[in-house]
Amino acid sequence: MSLLPLSGFKVLDLTRVLAGPLCAQMLGDLGADVIKIERPVTGDESRSYGPPTLEDTEGKPTDNTSFFLCANRNKRSVTVNLAAPEGQEIVRALAKESDVMMENYKVGDLRRYGLDYESIRKVNPGIIYCSITGYGQNGPYAARAGYDAVFQAGTGIMSLTGHADAEPGAGPMRIGLGLIDYVTGQNAAIAILAALHHQRASGRQGQHIDICLFDTAMASLSHLGQQYLESGEQPPRYGNGSSGNWPSGVFRCEDGELMLVLGNNGQFARACAVMSLEHPGDEVADPEAVRAAFAARFATNKLAHWLAELGAAGVPSGPVNDLAQAFADPHARARGIQVKVPHPLDPSLTLIRNPLTFSATPVKEYRYPPRLGEHTQEVLSSVLGYDERKIGELRRSGAI
C-alpha cells in the first residue's frame, strides 16, 4: 500500500477540546505520527463532555465521550503533568524530535513552563509551532476565552442566521454545530501543511503560526461580508429562503420536506414547468404569491416524486433529512461516509471518515481514539529512549 502523504512527519499535539484536536486528527489521518499530550487522570477536557460515552465491561460510562471520539482518532495518547519540571522536560524532548508542535492554551500561558515558541525553537529551530486560540496572539481581546457560539455572535454570523424579521420566531440564531471550530481546525491544517512545505524548501526554517476562531469566523462572512464592505448596509436574514425573487426555501410535501434552491431564471422556468405553473416572467411582480403557489403544488405529492421530477429537470433540490436519514442515504453509503473502527470498549465503533479522497495515497487506516495515557510508556521508550526504571520514577513523581 502507498505511504500516506504525511508519513514520516511527527506532530506533538498539546491541544484540547475541538478546533486543535480536529486539526491534529486531520494530520494523523494523512499519515503523521501524532503524539497527543494529556493531563494525568483527567486528560483532554472533552473526555468529560458527555453523555453519551462508551461504557466499560460493567456498563459504566467511561471518558470516551462522543465529543472526544469525533476528533481524536489516529493519535497516541501520552499523559504529562506540564506543571512538573520533569513533565516540561519530556515535552521539550519530544518537541526536539518533532516537525510540528500544536497548542491551544491561553496566550502566554505556556511561557511559564518554558514551552512557548521562543523556548521550543531553542531546542528545535526548524519546528513549526502552531498556536490556536480564540482571539489570536495580539489585539485587545487576546487574553479572552471563548467558545464557538461566542464567535458566531461577535463576528456577525448570528445576525445573518435565523428567520427573517417578518416571520414568527425572528431573531439572530447560532448555527447548530460548532462550525467555527471545525473550519478553524481546517485552516490550521492548511497553515501547517504550507509551513511544512516552506520548511523543506528553505532548508528547514521553522516559524510560529497564529490561528484563531475570531479570524476564521470573520473570514467565513464570505460574500455577505464583502457585500457589507461595499454597501455599508447590513444584509437581512432570509431564514431558509434567499435574496432573489424566486421561491427558494423549504416546502412541505405529503410525506416530508424539500429544500429548493433556484439560482437563475432558467432554473426558475424549469421549476415552473415541473410544477405545471405559468411562468410569470423574469421580473416577478409578487414573489410571495409565487411562493404560495409552489407551496400548494408541493403539498399535493410525495417527496420522492418531486425530487425525481426536479432532478430530471436539472433543478437543485434535496430532502430535509434528520441524521438517521442522512447516514442511511444511498449516496452517503456509496461514498463510504461511515467507517468501522474497532475500539477495546466497542468492537463495532463507527466514525465519520476523513472527507479527503486521494487516488494514489488514499486514507484507509483509522486507529481508534486512544484511551487516556494508552501510549505513554511506548512513546517515552521508543521516541526518547527512557528505560523502565526512569518511566517508573516519572510515574511515582506524578510527572506522567
C-alpha positions in Angstrom: 0.0 0.0 0.0 1.3 3.5 -0.8 2.5 5.7 2.0 0.2 8.4 3.2 1.0 12.0 2.3 2.4 12.9 5.8 4.1 9.5 6.6 7.4 10.2 8.4 6.3 13.5 10.0 5.9 13.8 13.7 3.3 16.1 15.4 3.4 17.0 19.1 -0.2 17.9 20.0 -0.9 19.9 23.1 -4.4 20.9 22.0 -7.7 20.1 23.7 -11.5 20.3 23.1 -12.3 20.7 19.4 -10.5 23.0 16.9 -7.0 21.9 17.7 -7.8 18.2 18.0 -9.7 18.3 14.7 -6.6 19.8 13.0 -4.3 17.1 14.6 -6.7 14.4 13.6 -6.5 15.6 10.0 -2.7 15.4 10.1 -2.9 11.9 11.7 -5.4 10.7 9.1 -2.9 11.9 6.4 -0.1 9.7 8.0 1.6 11.9 10.5 2.6 10.3 13.8 0.5 12.5 16.2 1.5 12.3 19.9 -1.3 13.8 22.0 -0.2 15.2 25.3 -2.9 14.9 28.0 -3.2 15.7 31.7 -2.8 12.7 34.0 -6.1 11.4 35.5 -8.4 13.9 33.7 -7.0 14.2 30.2 -8.4 16.4 27.4 -11.5 18.3 28.8 -13.6 16.9 26.0 -13.4 13.5 27.7 -15.8 14.8 30.2 -18.2 16.4 27.6 -20.8 13.6 27.9 -23.1 11.7 27.9 -23.1 9.8 25.7 -20.0 7.8 26.3 -18.7 4.3 25.6 -19.3 2.0 28.5 -16.9 -0.4 30.2 -17.5 -4.1 30.6 -19.7 -3.4 33.7 -21.9 -1.0 31.8 -20.4 2.1 33.4 -19.7 5.3 31.4 -16.0 6.0 30.6 -14.1 9.0 29.4 -14.6 8.1 25.8 -17.3 10.6 25.0 -18.8 11.2 21.6 -17.2 14.7 21.7 -13.7 13.1 22.2 -14.3 10.3 19.7 -15.1 12.7 16.9 -11.8 14.5 16.9 -9.0 12.2 18.2 -8.5 9.1 16.0 -5.1 8.3 14.6 -3.2 9.6 17.6 -1.1 8.3 20.5 -2.0 9.5 24.0 0.7 10.3 26.5 0.0 11.8 29.9 2.3 14.5 31.1 2.0 17.0 34.0 3.1 20.3 32.5 3.3 21.8 36.0 6.1 19.4 36.9 9.7 20.3 35.7 10.1 16.7 34.7 7.0 16.9 32.6 8.2 20.1 30.9 11.4 18.3 30.1 9.5 15.5 28.5 7.6 17.9 26.2 10.8 19.7 25.2 12.5 16.4 24.4 9.5 15.3 22.3 9.5 18.8 20.6 13.1 18.3 19.7 12.1 15.1 17.8 9.1 16.7 16.1 8.3 18.5 12.9 5.2 20.3 14.3 4.1 21.3 17.7 0.5 22.5 18.3 -1.1 24.1 21.4 -4.3 26.0 22.2 -3.6 27.4 25.7 -4.3 31.0 26.6 -1.9 33.5 25.1 1.3 33.4 27.1 0.2 30.5 29.3 3.0 28.1 28.2 5.8 30.7 28.7 5.8 30.0 32.4 6.6 26.3 31.7 9.2 27.1 29.1 7.1 25.6 26.4 6.3 28.7 24.3 7.5 29.2 20.8 10.7 31.1 21.7 11.7 28.4 24.2 10.9 25.5 21.9 12.7 26.9 18.9 15.9 26.9 21.0 15.8 23.1 21.2 14.4 22.8 17.6 15.0 25.8 15.3 13.1 24.1 12.5 9.9 23.5 14.5 6.5 24.5 13.0 4.8 25.8 16.1 1.0 26.4 15.7 -1.0 28.3 18.3 -4.7 28.0 18.1 -6.7 30.5 20.3 -10.0 32.3 20.5 -8.8 35.8 19.5 -5.2 35.4 18.3 -1.8 36.4 19.8 -2.4 40.1 19.8 -5.2 42.7 20.0 -7.4 43.9 22.8 -9.2 40.6 23.2 -6.2 38.3 23.0 -6.5 37.2 26.7 -10.2 36.4 26.4 -11.5 32.8 26.3 -14.5 31.9 24.1 -16.5 29.1 22.5 -17.8 28.7 19.0 -21.2 30.4 19.6 -19.4 33.4 21.2 -17.6 33.9 17.9 -20.7 33.4 15.8 -22.3 36.1 17.8 -19.4 38.6 17.9 -18.5 38.4 14.2 -22.0 39.0 12.9 -22.7 35.4 11.7 -25.7 35.1 14.0 -27.1 38.4 12.7 -27.3 36.7 9.3 -28.8 33.4 10.5 -32.3 32.8 11.6 -35.9 33.6 10.5 -36.5 36.8 8.6 -37.7 39.7 10.7 -41.3 39.4 9.4 -41.5 35.7 10.3 -42.5 34.1 13.6 -39.5 33.4 15.8 -37.4 36.0 14.1 -34.1 37.0 15.6 -30.4 36.1 15.5 -29.6 32.4 15.8 -26.4 30.4 16.0 -25.6 27.5 13.6 -26.5 24.2 15.3 -22.9 22.8 15.0 -19.5 24.0 16.2 -18.8 25.1 12.6 -16.3 27.8 13.5 -14.2 25.2 15.5 -14.3 22.9 12.5 -13.2 25.5 10.0 -10.5 26.8 12.4 -9.2 23.2 12.5 -9.1 23.0 8.7 -7.4 26.4 8.5 -4.8 25.3 11.0 -4.1 22.1 9.0 -3.7 24.2 5.8 -1.3 26.6 7.5 0.8 23.7 8.9 1.0 22.0 5.5 2.1 25.3 3.9 4.7 25.8 6.6 6.0 22.3 6.2 6.4 22.9 2.5 8.3 26.1 3.3 10.3 24.3 5.9 11.5 21.7 3.3 12.1 24.3 0.6 14.0 26.7 2.8 16.5 24.3 4.4 14.3 23.6 7.5 13.3 27.1 8.6 10.7 27.0 11.3 8.0 29.5 12.2 5.2 30.4 14.5 1.6 30.1 13.2 -1.2 32.2 14.8 -4.6 30.7 14.1 -7.8 31.9 15.9 -11.5 31.3 15.9 -12.2 35.1 15.6 -10.2 35.4 12.3 -11.8 32.3 10.9 -15.3 33.5 11.8 -14.7 36.9 10.2 -13.3 35.3 7.0 -16.4 33.0 6.9 -18.6 36.0 6.3 -17.7 35.4 2.7 -19.8 37.3 0.1 -22.1 38.8 2.7 -19.2 40.4 4.5 -18.0 41.7 1.2 -21.5 43.0 0.4 -21.4 44.9 3.6 -18.0 46.4 2.9 -19.2 47.6 -0.5 -22.6 49.0 0.6 -22.2 49.7 4.3 -25.6 48.1 4.8 -26.5 45.1 7.0 -27.7 42.2 4.8 -31.1 40.9 6.1 -31.8 37.4 7.4 -33.7 35.2 4.9 -34.1 32.1 7.0 -34.4 29.1 4.6 -35.1 31.5 1.7 -32.9 33.6 -0.4 -32.4 37.2 -1.5 -33.8 36.5 -5.0 -37.4 36.8 -6.2 -37.5 33.1 -7.0 -39.2 30.8 -4.4 -36.2 29.2 -2.8 -36.7 27.6 0.6 -38.2 24.6 2.4 -41.5 23.3 1.1 -43.8 20.7 2.7 -44.6 17.6 0.6 -47.1 14.9 1.5 -44.5 12.9 3.5 -41.6 15.1 4.2 -39.9 18.4 3.5 -37.9 19.5 0.4 -35.2 22.2 0.1 -35.5 24.0 -3.2 -32.7 26.5 -4.4 -33.3 28.4 -7.6 -30.2 30.3 -8.6 -31.1 31.7 -12.0 -34.0 32.4 -14.4 -33.5 29.1 -16.3 -33.9 27.1 -13.1 -36.9 29.1 -12.1 -38.5 28.5 -15.5 -37.9 24.7 -15.4 -39.3 24.6 -11.8 -42.4 26.3 -13.0 -42.7 23.7 -15.7 -42.3 20.8 -13.2 -45.0 22.5 -11.0 -47.3 22.9 -14.0 -47.4 26.6 -13.1 -47.4 29.5 -15.6 -44.1 31.2 -15.7 -44.6 34.8 -14.6 -41.5 36.2 -16.5 -38.1 37.1 -15.2 -39.4 40.1 -13.3 -41.6 38.5 -10.6 -44.2 41.1 -9.5 -45.5 39.2 -6.5 -42.8 36.8 -5.1 -45.0 35.8 -2.2 -47.8 34.8 -4.4 -45.3 32.6 -6.4 -44.0 31.0 -3.2 -47.6 30.3 -2.1 -48.3 28.6 -5.5 -45.2 26.5 -5.2 -46.1 25.5 -1.7 -49.6 24.5 -2.7 -48.3 22.3 -5.6 -45.6 20.6 -3.4 -48.2 19.6 -0.9 -50.1 17.5 -3.5 -47.5 14.8 -3.9 -44.7 12.8 -2.1 -41.2 13.9 -1.6 -39.7 11.2 -3.8 -41.9 12.3 -6.7 -40.9 15.9 -6.6 -37.2 15.1 -6.1 -37.3 12.9 -9.2 -39.1 15.5 -11.3 -36.9 18.3 -10.2 -33.8 16.3 -10.6 -34.7 15.3 -14.2 -35.3 19.0 -15.0 -31.9 20.0 -13.6 -33.4 22.0 -10.7 -31.3 21.9 -7.5 -33.3 20.3 -4.7 -32.9 17.8 -1.9 -34.7 16.3 1.1 -34.5 17.9 4.6 -33.1 14.8 6.4 -32.6 14.1 10.0 -29.3 12.4 11.0 -30.8 8.9 10.7 -31.9 9.7 7.1 -28.7 11.4 6.3 -26.5 8.5 7.3 -28.8 6.0 5.6 -28.9 8.0 2.4 -27.7 5.8 -0.6 -25.2 8.4 -1.6 -23.7 8.6 1.9 -23.4 4.8 1.8 -21.9 4.8 -1.7 -19.3 7.4 -0.5 -18.4 5.3 2.5 -19.1 8.1 5.0 -19.2 5.6 7.9 -16.1 3.6 8.8 -15.8 0.8 11.3 -13.0 1.5 13.8 -13.0 -1.3 16.4 -12.4 0.0 20.0 -11.4 -2.0 23.0 -14.7 -1.0 24.6 -16.8 -1.2 21.4 -15.7 -3.6 18.6 -18.4 -2.1 16.4 -17.5 1.6 16.9 -18.4 3.7 13.8 -16.8 7.0 13.0 -17.2 9.5 10.1 -14.5 9.1 7.5 -12.0 11.7 6.5 -13.6 13.8 3.7 -10.4 13.9 1.6 -10.1 11.4 -1.3 -6.8 10.6 -3.0 -6.2 8.3 -6.0 -2.5 7.5 -5.1 -2.5 7.8 -1.3 -6.0 7.0 0.0 -6.8 7.4 3.6 -7.6 3.9 4.7 -6.1 3.5 8.1 -8.3 4.5 11.0 -7.0 3.8 14.5 -9.4 4.3 17.4 -9.3 7.5 19.5 -6.8 6.5 22.3 -7.6 5.7 25.8 -6.1 8.2 28.3 -2.3 7.7 28.5 -2.5 4.5 26.5 0.8 5.1 24.7 2.8 6.9 27.5 5.3 4.1 28.0 5.5 3.2 24.3 6.3 6.8 23.3 8.7 7.6 26.1 10.6 4.4 25.4 10.6 4.4 21.6 11.0 8.1 20.9 13.0 9.3 23.9 14.8 6.1 24.9 13.6 6.1 28.5 14.1 2.8 30.3 11.5 1.2 32.6 13.3 2.5 35.7 13.1 6.1 34.6 9.5 5.8 33.4 8.6 4.2 36.8 10.2 7.2 38.6 8.2 9.6 36.5 5.0 7.8 37.3 5.8 7.8 41.1 6.6 11.5 41.0 3.3 12.4 39.2 5.1 13.8 36.1 3.2 11.4 33.8 
